[in-house]
């Protein structure tokens, strides 16, 4: 039992959720989970990345890039759905890896998810701050002092991003049901905005803007060295902009727009009927968002020539280009409101992973105590919320945002691998949802995720490697010695 690849049984994982001091309240339904998923997926990606991908990578065929990225996520979602319904325990990919591959891989994926969700929360908070400052300036004539506008605006502290994270921290301490209700209201606003883009935009489409639908291929100018995609440095393959391969280049970019559906799996322990509701929530939110993404992309690339699209506010600018300022203002307001739920659900996901690792003893157990009234992991939430608020306030995170992509894709690989391993080691487990065509679907998921990872810059891989190296040090210095599973095994041997 001293092996770093010791596994924690599914039965033990479920028994741990029943300890009164470390138990979470079960209050979420399939509808809540679907709303969570839509709430976190529809955010920065659809409101920003559409313009960048269309203008620089794929033109009108960006809609196909969203389809390609959606397929990669769908393959992973099938694997997540099996695990989340079979092992309904907080922690998502961390918990799944612990039950199938072993403690060290579980620790590494947990360490990876902590980074992914923390940076994701901070990046979106900073983006939200920029939207709100723009709306205040445009509509009210108000401007925050430059000093309080954040590093991206030439200041030193982003007050709005800092305050947003603190407020969301309080909401998450009070309870996930409250956060689900707030999310439902904000998601309704976001979906209304997206439908507004689709329906209103249909009247301003010009067929000429779709020609050519797949623009002629152009070589990418990556600058070489650490800024080049890893696939180029390893194999000499040079990704292209536009053309058929440009669609896949764009897919590796717009993949960020889908990040978040895996956060739904972190709420498995707080779901009333996880065996039934987790697959519905995960797959339902992904399908809804993919359909909306493709429709929005087809509309806005039909409204405005792809080469003229905005890199910062493509949906709003598309309506400005056809002299519809009212719709442009409504979209900007909806985007700023919508990003609030993205922040909240990413923060929720991170606290649940941290909570699960703490409950297992791999991080200090003090952070796995739940609130006596609200039954939420309040200590972990307050700690992480405070840290992320400071990071969002003081840091410009443009480059670090790429780590969110690589971290998510790495989690996809681990979960797909875990499904295959658990099918072999525990064929007796009751699985209310079964990933179809195992091992074909998990293998395809791993291959697709690795391909998108290889298209990320080499410097992103370097930063990711450094974070993982720090994780190994922490595990062998603290986690391995304090692991509850390891201590239980040592007592049994004694």
N, C-alpha and C positions, 0 to 999 in steps of 0.2 A: 504493500500500500504506500510505500515511499516513492513510487515512480511518479514523475511529473505528468504522466499520461493516465493516471488513475481516473476512472469515471465515476460520476455520481448517478446512482440509479434514478430512473424516472419516479419510482415510488418514494424515494427519499426526498427528491425535489418537491413533490406534492405534499409530503408530510411537513416539510419546513414551512409551508405556507399556512399551516394550521396552528403554529405557535402564537398564542395571543399577543405577545409583545411585538412580534414581527409580522403580523397579519395585515393585509390590505383589505379595504372594504370592497365587496363585490357589488357594483352599482351600474355597470355599463351593459347596454344591449347591442344587438347587431346594428341598429340604426345609429347609436352613438359612435360605434367604431367606424362605420362608413363615413359619418360626418367628420370624425377625426382625420380619416385618411384624405378625404377631399379637402379638408381644411388646411392640411400641411402640404399637399401636393400642389394645389393651385396657389401659386405665390410668385416668387421672384422669376421662376422659369418662364411662365407664360407671359408675364408682364414686361420682361426685359429681353430674355434670350431669343425670342422669336425674331426680333429685328437683327440681332447680331448674326445669327445663323443664316438668315435669308440673305443679308447683304454681303457677308464674307465667305459663306461656305456652300450653300445649296440652292439659292434662289427660291422660286416657288416650290421646288421639290423639298423644301424644309418640312412640309407636311409628311413626306415619306420618311424623313429623319425621325420625326416624332413617332411614327409607326414602328420604325426599327428599334428605337430606344424603349418603346412600350413593350415590344416583344421580349427584349432582354429582361425587363422587369417582370413580365408575365411568367416567364420561365422560373425566375426566382420566387415569385409570389406563390406559385404552386407548391414549391418546397417549404416556404414559410407557413403556408396554410396547414400542411400536414403536421409540422412541428408544433405550431401554436395550439392546435386542437388536441394533440397527443400529450404535450407537456405544457399545460396552461399555467405557466409560472413566469413571474416578472423577469425581464432580462433579455428577452429576444434571442438573438444569435448567440450571446454568451451562454445562456442556459441550455440552448440546444447543443452547443459544442461540448458542454460539460457532460451531458448525458450520452454523447455518442463518441467523440474523438478523444477527450481527456481534459485534465485540469489545465495544463500549460496552454494548449490551443484555445481553451475557453478564456483563460486570462488574457491572452493576446488579443482575441477578438473583442473582449470587454474593454480592454485598454484602447483599442482602436475605436470602438463606438463612443467612448467617453470623449475622445478628441473630435470625432465626426459631429456629434450632436452639439458639443460646446462651440466649435467654430461655426457650425451652421446657425445656431441661435444668435451668436454675436454678429455674423455677417448680415443676417436678415434684419436684425435690430438696427444696424448702421444704415442699411438700405431703406428701412422704414423711416428713419430720421430724415434722410435726404428727401423722400417724398413729402413728408409733412412740412419741412422747411420750404420746399418749393411751393406747396399749396398756400402756406401762410404768406409768402412773398407775393404770389400771383393774385390771390383773391382778397387778401386782407391788407396787404402792404406792410405786414409785420416782418421783422427780421431779427433773429437771435444775434447777440454779439458774436463776432467771429471766433472769439476765444472759446465759446460754448457750442460751436458748430461742428467740432470734430476734426481730426487730422485730414480727412479727405476734402474738407472745405477750407483748409489753411489754418484751422484752430488747434487747440491743444486738448480739448475735452468735449465729447459729444454728450451733452446733457440729456437730450431726448432719448437716445438709445439707452443710456444708463437708467433713466427713470422707467422706461418701458419694461426692462428686464426685472427691475425690483417689483413693479406692480404685478407682473405675471407670476413672480415667485410667491407673492402673498396669495394670489388666486389658487395656485397649485397646492399650497399648504392647506387651505380651507377645504379642498376636496376636488376629486376628478369629476364628480357629477356636476358641480358648479362650473368647472371649466368646460364640460361638455355642453352645457346650456349656452354659455357665452360663445363657444365655438359654433354652435348651431345657428345663432343669430348672425354672426360674422360670415359664416359660409353661405348663408342665404344671400347676403349682400354681394359676396364675391361671385357666386353663380349667376346672380342677376346681371352683374356687370358683364360677365363672359357671354351670357345669352344676348345681352344688349349689343355687344360687338358683332355677334353672329347675325342676328336678325336685322339690325339697322344697317350693318355693313353690306348686306346682300344687295341693297338698292344702289350701292356706289361702286360695284365691281365693274371693271373694264377688261374685256377679254384679252386685249393687247398686252396687259400686264403679265399674263401667264405665258407669254411667248419670249424666249423659249422656256418651257416648263423645267427642263434640266439644262442649264447653261453649259457651254463648252468647258471642258476641264482646264484648269490652270494650276501650275505647280505652286505649292505652298512655299512662302519665304519665312522659314522658321528661325533663321539666324544661326543655326547649327549649335554645337556644343550642348550645354545643359538645358537650353531652351527648346531643343528639338524633341519631337516625340521619341519615346524609348524604342518603338518599333523601327524607327529610322536608324538609330545608332546601332541596334542589334543586327538588323537584317538588310540595311541599305534601302528598305522600302520607303519611298517618299510619299506621304499622304498628299492628296490634291484638294484644291478648292473647286467646287462645281463638278460637273460630270457625275457619272454614277458613283465613283468612290467619294466624291464630295458629300454625298448623302450620308455616308458612314462617318466622315469627318464631322459633319454637323451633328450626327447622332451622339458622338462622344461628348459634344458640348451641351446639347439640349437634354442629355441624360440628367443633368442637375435639376431639370424641371420635374422629374419624377421622384426625386429623393424625398422620402417621408412615408411612403406606404409601409415600409418596414417598421416604422415607429408604432404602427397599430399593434404589432406583435408584442411590444413591450407592455401593453396594457392587458395581456391575457389573464393575469391573476386577478384583475379587478372587473372581470366580465362575468355576468350572471351564468351564462351557459356557453363557455368557451368552445366546447366541442362543436356546437352548431354555429355560433355567432362569429368566431374568429375567421374561418374561411370566407364567410359572407362579407365581413367588413374589409378584409384585405383585398379580395378579388373584386368586390363591388366598387370600392373607391378607385381602384386602378382602371377598371373598364370605363367608368364615368369620366375620369380625367383624360384618358387617352382619346375618347370620342370628342370631348370638348377641345382638346389641344389641336387635333387635326382640323376640326371645323374652323377654329379661330385662325389658324395659319393659312388655310385656303382663302378665307375672307380677306384678311389684311394684305396678303400678297396680291390679291385681285384688286384691291382698292388703290394700292400704291406700288410703283415699280420697285422691285426688290433692291436695286442699286441705290435707291433714294431713301430707304427705310432708316428710321432712327435707331441708334444703338442703345439708347437709354429708356425711351418711352415709346416703343413702336406702335402700340395700339392707339394711344392718344394722338400721336403724330399722324397716323393714317387718317384719322377723322379730321384733323386740322388741314390735311392736304386736300380734302374735298369740302372745305369751308363749313365744318360742323363743330364749332367750338363748344357747344353745349355737351355733346357726346364726349368730346375730349376731356372736358372738366369732370364729367361723371366717372369716366374710366380712371382718371388719376385719383379721385377720391376713393373709389372702390379698391384700387390697388393699395393705397395707404392703409385702409381699414383691414383689408385682407391679410396683409403681412403680419398683423398682430397675432392671428391664430397660428401662423407658421412658426413664429417664435415660441409661442406657448407650448405647442405640441412637441417641438424639438427639445425644449427644456424638460417637458414631462418624460420624454423618452430617455434622456440622459440620466435623470434622477432615478428612474426605475432600473437601469442597468447598474448604476453605482450602488443602489440599494441591494440588488441581488448579489453583487460581488461582496458587499459588506456582510450580508447575512451568511455567506459561505466562509467568512473569515479571511478572504483574500485581501480585503481592505478592513480597517478598524471597525469592529462590530458596533461601536457606538452609533454609527450612521445608519444602522438597520433597525433602530427602534422607531416604531410608528407613533403618531400623535394619539394620546388617549381618547380624544373626542372625534377627530376627523379621520383617523386611521390612515393617514398619509405619511410617507417617509420625510417628516418635516425637517429633521436635522440635515439630511443629505440635500434636500431642496434648498434650504437656507444657505448652506455652504456653497453649493454650486451656483445658485442664483446670484449670490454676492460676487463670486469670482467672475462669472460671465458678464455681470453688469460693469465691473471695472474694466474687463477686457474690451467690451463694446464701447466704453467711454473713452478709452485712451488709445485704441489701436486701429490702424487702417489695415484691413484684412483681405485686400485684393488677391495677393498671391496665395495666402493660406486657404482661400476658399476652394482651391483645387484639391486640397487635402480631403475635403468633404466627399468629393467624387470618388477618389481612390479608396477612401475608408469604407464607403458604402459598397463598392464593387468587391472589395476584399471580404466583407461580411457575406455577400451573396455566394461567393465561392465556398466559404466555410459551411454555410447552411446547406447548400446542395450536396457537398461532400458528406455532411452529417446525416442527411436523409438516407443515402446509400449505406453508410456504415450501420445505422440503427436498424435498417431493414434486415441486415445480415445478423447483427448481434442480438436483436430483440424482436424476432418475427412474431412472438406471442402477444405483443402489445396491441391493445384495442386502438384502432385508428379510425376515428369518425370521419376523417377526410384523408384520402390517400392520393398522393401525387401520382398522376397517370404515367404509364410507360417508363417506370423505373427499370434500368438506370439511364434510359435515353434522355429524358427531360433534365435530370440533374447534370448529366454530362454536357448537354447543350447549354445549360445555364452557366456552367463553369467556363466553357469555351467562349461564349459570348461576353461574359464579364471580363475575362482575361484580355480579349481583343480590345475592348474599350479601355482597359487599364493601360495597355501597351501604347495607345494613342495619346496618353497624357505625357506632358513634358518630363524629361529625365530629372529635372530639379525637383519636381513634385515627388518622384520616387525617392530621391535623396532625403527630403524632409520627412517623408513617411517612414523611411528606414531608420532615421535618427530617433523618431518617436517610439518605434517598435523596440529599438535597442534599449532605450530608457525603461520601457515596459519589462524587458527581460531582467534588468537589474533590480527593479522594484519587486518582481515576483520572487526571485531567488534570495533577496535580502529580507523580505517580509512575508509575502503571500504564502510561499511554500511552507514556512515554519508555523504559520498561524492558521492554516487551512483546517476547517472543521472536519473535512473528510480525511485529511492526513492524520489529525489527532485521534479520530475515532478508530482509524486503522491501526495506529500505534498502540492504543489501549487494548484493542482486540488481540493483537499479537502478544502483548505483555500478559 
